[in-house]
Amino acid sequence: MTEPDKTPDAGPARPAPIKAVPVRHPGRWISVAVLAVLAAMFVHMLLTNDKFGWAFMVDNMFRPPVIEGLLRGTILLTVLGMVIGVSLGVVVAVMRLSPNPVLSGTAWLYTWFFRAVPRIVLLVLFGNLGILYQSYGLGIPFDEQIADLFGVSFDGRFLEVEARSLLTPFIAALLGLALSESAYMAEIVRAGIQSVDPGQSEAAQALGMSRTQIMRRVVLPQAMRVIIPPTGNETIALLKDTALVAFVPLSVELFFQLEAVGKRTFQVFPMYVSACLWYLALTSVLMVGQYFLERRFGRGVAVSGRTRPRIFTAGSGR
């Protein structure tokens, strides 16, 4: 009689390794091929079409009047317009959030008007403000009525400036752009302030801070994370809208000078292309600055536009 086999059971056989086949995306490669063909056709057009006039464009897009229009017109209007717009926008936003109905109503009326009227209309309006009065001045109000009442010759004005000297084309263009921008910035700042947890203000108030200190030290630094991205977009939009100041009219401006060169030489299209190149370069610089500002004020919340990856430890079960 033979003894039974006492070797342990080897168990079920191990399954064969899975042969993973990557998912194919033929549509992606077709899209890439189509885009490559279109890009090649576009580059071929740029290089072979003589209407672009690249040599003429390079010779004329850096002339002194064009550079003067860039620096004293486009860039200066953008910088001053944003400084005034942001400063006034913060004041209007705080007024809009005030419990005082007069202040909040005035702020709402301001934003309603300057957001409703197109900027080109505002620029034309401010450019023709000299029609209302020939001069502006300071003095005793109703001086003419007082003189007629007492039957005397009396002039209560002690400071008077001609409208042409006060409302120059540059000042009119700056007012139109800055006041319009301040209305949009007021809504952006208001949204940023409202994004901050009210508990932050309550805690600061419990520490004895005034409303001004709470706004400057607690609320606004936290609201900057929400305010910076749309502010960057508004800066780029204001930079491009400086091309509208020709309706004031203001001739010291980038697009006006480029168009003037094109009309004078009967080569309009190359100068339009050079204007596109100038604005592309300027907006690219602003976009780079916006990126670094967003990263600066978004520390601890986002990294390069993405949320921070979560780190899991062993045994966390997730």
VEXDREN-2710 file (C-alpha; in Angstrom, 1 decimal):
% VEXDREN-2710
k/r/px/py/pz
1/MET/0.0/0.0/0.0
2/THR/1.5/3.3/-1.1
3/GLU/1.7/6.4/1.1
4/PRO/-0.3/9.5/-0.1
5/ASP/1.6/12.4/-1.5
6/LYS/2.2/14.9/1.3
7/THR/3.6/17.8/-0.9
8/PRO/1.8/21.1/-0.1
9/ASP/-0.7/22.4/-2.6
10/ALA/0.9/25.0/-4.9
11/GLY/-2.4/26.9/-5.1
12/PRO/-3.9/28.5/-8.2
13/ALA/-1.6/29.4/-11.1
14/ARG/-0.6/33.0/-11.3
15/PRO/-2.3/34.9/-14.1
16/ALA/-0.4/36.0/-17.1
17/PRO/0.8/39.6/-17.0
18/ILE/-1.6/42.1/-18.6
19/LYS/-0.5/43.4/-21.9
20/ALA/-1.6/47.1/-21.7
21/VAL/-2.3/48.6/-25.1
22/PRO/-2.2/52.4/-25.0
23/VAL/-5.4/54.2/-26.2
24/ARG/-4.9/55.6/-29.6
25/HIS/-6.1/59.1/-30.5
26/PRO/-6.1/59.4/-34.3
27/GLY/-8.1/62.6/-34.1
28/ARG/-5.3/64.3/-32.2
29/TRP/-2.8/63.5/-34.9
30/ILE/-5.2/64.6/-37.6
31/SER/-5.7/67.9/-35.8
32/VAL/-1.9/68.3/-35.4
33/ALA/-1.4/67.7/-39.2
34/VAL/-4.1/70.2/-40.1
35/LEU/-2.7/72.8/-37.8
36/ALA/0.9/72.2/-39.2
37/VAL/-0.3/72.7/-42.7
38/LEU/-2.2/75.9/-41.9
39/ALA/0.9/77.2/-40.0
40/ALA/3.1/76.4/-43.0
41/MET/0.7/78.2/-45.3
42/PHE/0.6/81.3/-43.0
43/VAL/4.4/81.4/-42.8
44/HIS/4.7/81.0/-46.5
45/MET/2.3/83.9/-47.0
46/LEU/4.3/86.1/-44.6
47/LEU/7.6/85.4/-46.5
48/THR/6.4/85.5/-50.1
49/ASN/3.8/88.3/-50.2
50/ASP/5.4/91.6/-51.0
51/LYS/2.5/93.6/-49.7
52/PHE/3.8/93.2/-46.2
53/GLY/6.8/95.3/-46.9
54/TRP/9.0/94.0/-44.1
55/ALA/12.0/96.1/-45.0
56/PHE/9.8/99.3/-45.2
57/MET/8.1/98.3/-41.9
58/VAL/11.4/97.9/-40.0
59/ASP/12.7/101.2/-41.3
60/ASN/9.6/103.2/-40.2
61/MET/8.2/101.6/-37.1
62/PHE/11.1/102.9/-35.0
63/ARG/11.2/106.5/-36.2
64/PRO/11.5/109.2/-33.5
65/PRO/7.8/110.4/-33.8
66/VAL/6.6/106.7/-33.3
67/ILE/8.8/106.2/-30.3
68/GLU/7.7/109.5/-28.9
69/GLY/4.0/108.5/-29.4
70/LEU/4.8/105.2/-27.7
71/LEU/6.5/106.7/-24.6
72/ARG/4.6/110.0/-24.1
73/GLY/1.3/108.7/-25.4
74/THR/0.6/105.0/-25.1
75/ILE/2.7/104.1/-22.1
76/LEU/2.3/107.3/-20.2
77/LEU/-1.5/107.3/-20.6
78/THR/-1.6/103.6/-19.5
79/VAL/0.5/104.2/-16.4
80/LEU/-1.3/107.4/-15.3
81/GLY/-4.7/106.0/-16.2
82/MET/-4.2/102.9/-14.1
83/VAL/-2.8/104.8/-11.2
84/ILE/-5.7/107.1/-11.1
85/GLY/-8.2/104.4/-11.9
86/VAL/-7.0/102.0/-9.2
87/SER/-6.8/104.8/-6.5
88/LEU/-10.2/106.2/-7.4
89/GLY/-11.6/102.7/-7.8
90/VAL/-10.6/101.7/-4.2
91/VAL/-12.3/104.8/-2.9
92/VAL/-15.5/104.2/-4.9
93/ALA/-15.5/100.5/-3.8
94/VAL/-15.3/101.4/-0.1
95/MET/-18.0/104.0/-0.6
96/ARG/-20.2/101.3/-2.3
97/LEU/-19.8/99.0/0.7
98/SER/-20.5/101.8/3.2
99/PRO/-23.6/101.4/5.3
100/ASN/-24.3/105.1/4.6
101/PRO/-27.0/105.1/1.9
102/VAL/-25.8/108.5/0.5
103/LEU/-22.2/107.3/0.0
104/SER/-23.3/103.9/-1.4
105/GLY/-25.8/105.5/-3.7
106/THR/-23.3/108.0/-5.0
107/ALA/-20.8/105.3/-5.7
108/TRP/-23.4/103.2/-7.5
109/LEU/-24.4/106.2/-9.7
110/TYR/-20.8/106.8/-10.5
111/THR/-20.1/103.2/-11.6
112/TRP/-23.4/103.0/-13.5
113/PHE/-22.6/106.1/-15.6
114/PHE/-19.0/105.4/-16.5
115/ARG/-19.6/101.7/-17.2
116/ALA/-22.6/102.5/-19.4
117/VAL/-21.0/105.1/-21.6
118/PRO/-18.4/103.7/-24.2
119/ARG/-14.9/105.0/-23.8
120/ILE/-14.8/106.4/-27.3
121/VAL/-17.9/108.5/-26.4
122/LEU/-16.3/109.7/-23.2
123/LEU/-13.1/110.7/-25.0
124/VAL/-15.0/112.7/-27.5
125/LEU/-17.1/114.3/-24.7
126/PHE/-14.1/115.3/-22.7
127/GLY/-12.3/116.5/-25.8
128/ASN/-15.2/119.0/-26.3
129/LEU/-15.7/120.2/-22.8
130/GLY/-14.4/123.6/-23.8
131/ILE/-17.7/124.2/-25.5
132/LEU/-19.4/124.6/-22.2
133/TYR/-17.2/127.4/-20.8
134/GLN/-14.4/129.5/-22.3
135/SER/-12.7/129.6/-19.0
136/TYR/-12.7/128.0/-15.6
137/GLY/-12.0/129.7/-12.3
138/LEU/-12.4/130.0/-8.6
139/GLY/-14.2/132.8/-6.8
140/ILE/-17.3/133.9/-5.1
141/PRO/-20.4/132.1/-6.5
142/PHE/-23.1/134.1/-8.1
143/ASP/-20.9/137.2/-8.3
144/GLU/-22.8/138.7/-11.3
145/GLN/-26.1/138.3/-9.5
146/ILE/-24.8/140.0/-6.4
147/ALA/-23.4/142.9/-8.4
148/ASP/-26.7/143.3/-10.2
149/LEU/-28.6/143.2/-6.9
150/PHE/-26.6/146.0/-5.3
151/GLY/-26.0/147.9/-8.5
152/VAL/-22.2/147.8/-8.3
153/SER/-19.4/146.6/-10.5
154/PHE/-18.0/143.6/-8.8
155/ASP/-15.9/140.7/-10.0
156/GLY/-15.6/137.9/-7.5
157/ARG/-13.3/135.7/-9.5
158/PHE/-9.7/135.6/-8.2
159/LEU/-8.4/132.7/-10.3
160/GLU/-9.3/132.1/-13.9
161/VAL/-7.8/129.7/-16.5
162/GLU/-8.8/129.4/-20.1
163/ALA/-10.4/126.1/-21.1
164/ARG/-7.9/125.5/-23.9
165/SER/-5.0/125.8/-21.4
166/LEU/-6.6/123.6/-18.8
167/LEU/-8.3/120.9/-20.9
168/THR/-5.4/120.0/-23.3
169/PRO/-5.9/117.0/-25.5
170/PHE/-3.6/114.9/-23.2
171/ILE/-5.6/115.9/-20.0
172/ALA/-8.9/115.2/-21.8
173/ALA/-7.7/111.8/-22.9
174/LEU/-6.4/111.0/-19.5
175/LEU/-9.7/112.0/-17.8
176/GLY/-11.7/109.9/-20.2
177/LEU/-9.6/106.8/-19.8
178/ALA/-9.0/107.1/-16.0
179/LEU/-12.6/107.8/-15.0
180/SER/-13.9/105.0/-17.1
181/GLU/-11.2/102.6/-15.7
182/SER/-12.0/103.6/-12.1
183/ALA/-15.6/102.5/-12.5
184/TYR/-14.4/99.0/-13.6
185/MET/-11.7/98.9/-10.9
186/ALA/-14.3/99.8/-8.2
187/GLU/-16.3/96.7/-9.1
188/ILE/-13.1/94.5/-9.1
189/VAL/-12.0/95.9/-5.7
190/ARG/-15.5/95.4/-4.3
191/ALA/-15.6/91.8/-5.4
192/GLY/-12.1/91.3/-3.8
193/ILE/-13.1/92.8/-0.5
194/GLN/-16.3/90.8/-0.4
195/SER/-14.3/87.6/-1.0
196/VAL/-12.5/88.0/2.4
197/ASP/-14.1/86.2/5.3
198/PRO/-16.0/88.7/7.5
199/GLY/-14.5/86.9/10.5
200/GLN/-11.1/88.5/9.6
201/SER/-12.6/92.0/10.1
202/GLU/-14.4/91.0/13.2
203/ALA/-11.2/89.6/14.8
204/ALA/-9.2/92.8/13.8
205/GLN/-12.0/94.9/15.3
206/ALA/-11.8/92.9/18.5
207/LEU/-8.1/93.8/18.7
208/GLY/-9.0/97.5/18.6
209/MET/-8.1/98.4/15.0
210/SER/-10.0/101.2/13.3
211/ARG/-11.9/100.6/10.1
212/THR/-9.1/102.2/8.1
213/GLN/-6.5/100.0/9.7
214/ILE/-8.6/96.9/9.1
215/MET/-9.1/97.7/5.4
216/ARG/-5.4/98.6/4.9
217/ARG/-3.7/95.8/7.0
218/VAL/-6.2/92.9/7.0
219/VAL/-8.8/93.1/4.2
220/LEU/-6.9/94.5/1.2
221/PRO/-3.8/92.2/1.5
222/GLN/-6.0/89.2/1.4
223/ALA/-8.2/90.6/-1.3
224/MET/-5.3/91.1/-3.6
225/ARG/-5.3/87.5/-4.7
226/VAL/-8.8/88.1/-6.2
227/ILE/-8.0/91.6/-7.4
228/ILE/-4.8/91.0/-9.3
229/PRO/-5.9/88.8/-12.2
230/PRO/-8.8/91.1/-13.4
231/THR/-6.6/94.2/-12.8
232/GLY/-4.0/92.8/-15.2
233/ASN/-6.7/92.3/-17.8
234/GLU/-7.9/95.8/-17.3
235/THR/-4.4/97.2/-17.7
236/ILE/-4.0/95.3/-21.0
237/ALA/-7.5/96.6/-22.1
238/LEU/-6.5/100.2/-21.2
239/LEU/-3.3/99.9/-23.1
240/LYS/-5.2/98.9/-26.2
241/ASP/-7.8/101.6/-25.7
242/THR/-5.2/104.3/-25.8
243/ALA/-5.5/104.0/-29.6
244/LEU/-8.9/105.7/-29.2
245/VAL/-7.4/109.0/-28.1
246/ALA/-7.1/110.1/-31.7
247/PHE/-10.8/111.1/-31.3
248/VAL/-9.9/113.7/-28.6
249/PRO/-7.8/114.5/-30.8
250/LEU/-4.4/113.6/-29.4
251/SER/-1.7/113.1/-32.0
252/VAL/1.1/112.0/-29.7
253/GLU/0.1/108.4/-29.6
254/LEU/1.6/105.2/-31.1
255/PHE/-1.2/104.1/-33.4
256/PHE/-1.8/107.7/-34.7
257/GLN/1.9/108.1/-35.6
258/LEU/2.1/104.7/-37.3
259/GLU/-1.0/105.4/-39.3
260/ALA/0.3/108.8/-40.2
261/VAL/3.5/107.3/-41.7
262/GLY/1.4/104.8/-43.7
263/LYS/-0.9/107.5/-45.1
264/ARG/2.0/109.8/-45.9
265/THR/3.9/107.1/-47.8
266/PHE/0.8/105.3/-49.2
267/GLN/2.0/102.1/-47.4
268/VAL/-0.9/101.7/-44.9
269/PHE/-1.0/98.0/-44.5
270/PRO/2.6/97.5/-43.4
271/MET/2.2/100.1/-40.7
272/TYR/-1.0/98.4/-39.5
273/VAL/1.0/95.2/-39.2
274/SER/3.7/97.1/-37.3
275/ALA/1.0/98.4/-34.9
276/CYS/0.0/94.8/-34.3
277/LEU/3.6/93.9/-33.5
278/TRP/4.0/96.8/-31.1
279/TYR/0.8/96.0/-29.2
280/LEU/1.7/92.3/-29.1
281/ALA/5.1/93.2/-27.6
282/LEU/3.6/95.6/-25.0
283/THR/0.8/93.2/-23.9
284/SER/3.3/90.3/-23.6
285/VAL/5.4/92.4/-21.2
286/LEU/2.3/93.1/-19.1
287/MET/1.2/89.5/-19.1
288/VAL/4.6/88.4/-17.8
289/GLY/4.3/91.1/-15.0
290/GLN/0.8/89.9/-14.2
291/TYR/2.1/86.3/-13.9
292/PHE/4.7/87.2/-11.3
293/LEU/2.2/89.4/-9.4
294/GLU/-0.3/86.6/-9.3
295/ARG/2.4/84.2/-8.0
296/ARG/3.5/86.7/-5.4
297/PHE/0.0/87.4/-3.9
298/GLY/-1.1/83.8/-4.4
299/ARG/1.6/82.2/-2.2
300/GLY/0.2/79.3/-0.2
301/VAL/-2.9/79.0/-2.4
302/ALA/-1.6/78.2/-5.9
303/VAL/1.6/77.4/-7.7
304/SER/1.9/78.4/-11.3
305/GLY/-1.8/78.6/-11.7
306/ARG/-2.4/75.1/-10.2
307/THR/-3.5/74.1/-6.8
308/ARG/-0.8/72.7/-4.6
309/PRO/-0.5/68.9/-4.7
310/ARG/-1.7/67.1/-1.6
311/ILE/0.8/65.0/0.3
312/PHE/-0.4/61.8/1.8
313/THR/1.5/59.9/4.5
314/ALA/1.6/56.1/5.0
315/GLY/-1.5/54.8/6.6
316/SER/-3.7/57.8/5.6
317/GLY/-5.8/55.5/3.6
318/ARG/-6.2/58.0/0.8
END
